[in-house]
């Protein structure tokens, strides 16, 4: 059984599958063009400006990429806001 802050193996697998789907070059990072495509799947009318803003909010360490941990934190908390 999981606590409120834990995720199940099934949820982790689902998050990983989503991450891998949008990580088109399979480098274990999502860059801005990949994130823009992801955002447009979630919200077809999303603008590049919105993608850039969302990307910068998710990229916690400001390295220009969204790694799996950053993606997972975002996916668990607020992806549906897009």
N, C-alpha and C positions, 0 to 999 in steps of 0.2 A: 504494500500500500504506500502511496506517496503522500507527502505532506503538501501544504499549500505552495511551498517554494520549490518543490521537486517536480520534475516532469517524468512521465513514464517512458519506457523504452520505445513504445509505439509513437509517442509524441516526438521523441528525439529523432526517430527514423523519419518521420514525416517532415520535420524541420530540415534535416540533412538532405532529403530528396528535393525539397524546394530550393535549398541553397545550391545544390549541385545542378539543378535544372537551369538556374539563371547564371551560374558560373560557366559560361559558354566556352571559355578557353581552358577550363579544368585546372586553373592554377591555385585553387583553394582560396580565392579572393574574388570579390565582386567589385569591379571598377565602376566608374560613373556611367559609361555607356551601357553596361550590363544592368545597372540599377535603374537607369532610365527605361529600359525595356521592361523590367520587372514592374516598375511603377505604372507603366502604361497598360500592363495586363490588369493590374488592380484597379486602375482608374484611367480609362482610355483618353480622357480629356486633359490629363496631367500635362503641364508645360515643362520645358527644360528648366526653367527657374524653380519650379516646385521640386523637380528631381534633384537639382543641385542643393537646395535647402535641406530636403530630407536626407540626402546623402551625407551632408556635413553634420547633421544631428546624429546619425547612426555611427559614423566613423569616429568613435570615441578618442582614439589615439592620434587622429589627424594625419594618418600616413597615406591617405589618398586611396585606400582600399577598405572594403568591409570584409573582415575576416569572419569565420564561422561563429565565434563567440559574440561578436557585435551583432551579427545577423540574428542569432538565436535570441539575444536579449530583446531586439526589436520585434521579432516575430512573436515572441511570447507576450509582449505588452501592448503593442499598438499598431501592427500592420493594417488592421481593419480600418484605421482612421483615414486611410488613403482611399 
